[in-house]
Amino acid sequence: MAKHGKKYRAAQARLEDGHLYGPAKAFSLLKEINGASYDPTVECAFRLGVDPRKADQMVRGSVGLPHGIGKTATVAVVAGGAKALEATEAGADHVGTDELVEQLQAGDLIDDLDAIIATPDQMGKLGRLGKVLGPRGLMPNPKSGTVTMDVAKAVKEIKAGRVEYRTDRQGNVHTVLGKASFTVDQLMDNYTALLDELLRQRPASAKGRYLRTVAVSTSASPSIPLDPAASRDLVEDEEA
């Protein structure tokens, strides 16, 4: 296991063992302990009380963050004809059909992409790329708004700061909230938008505590655990 540097250990020492922080305090502390020489990404991790093996308990979708994520997303659109033109005019970085799919299959572009959008008629071509796109969270999906005929709207929303989320095999949701240079209020606004969306997407079949744990961190800091009850009161099932 790699050893952490002095800045990381100093940041870790600022955290109280076993203490759950309110969101505002956590973001304030996260900014204080940021010792990176660059502007690191702020990330949030939720552990949800769901069983992702059950289709009706998969939590997946997208949400627009009020203050974006601190960078302009790189978007590819698999579409032809008039829809390709619409995507280009909306600001898509890569647009095409067969040639673009071949580039994706070869592994080109993937590391630079934040999202892939496709029109429904092109999804048959992308289906065979599940093993390439799936693990990176890049496979277009109607639930996340990335399989659509309104490609211009999807491109603009993603460029403006819409992020996708989905539960992994353990019921965790990881997503970006912004940059360490954001103000506490900006991070709170983004966090609240994401939290409200996750609560709205709570599966009806999920019983017991839904919001199990929440933590925030930067790409250069230790994780700060949040108090789920301080985030929202709606974390318990009435029958639990």
Buried (B, 14 or more C-beta within 10 A) or exposed (E): EEEEEEBBEEBEEEBEEEEBBEBBBBBBBBBEBBBEEEBBBBBBBBBBBBBBEEEEBBBBBBBBBBBBBBEBBBBBBBBBEEBBBBBBEBBBBBBBBEEBBEBBBEEEBBEEBBBBBBBEBBBEBBEEBEEBBEEEBBBBBEBBBBBBEBBBBBBBBBBBBBBBBBBEEEBBBBBBBBBBEBEBEBBBBBBBBBBBBBBEBBBEEBEEBBBBBBBBBBEBBBBBBBBBEBBBEBBBEEEE
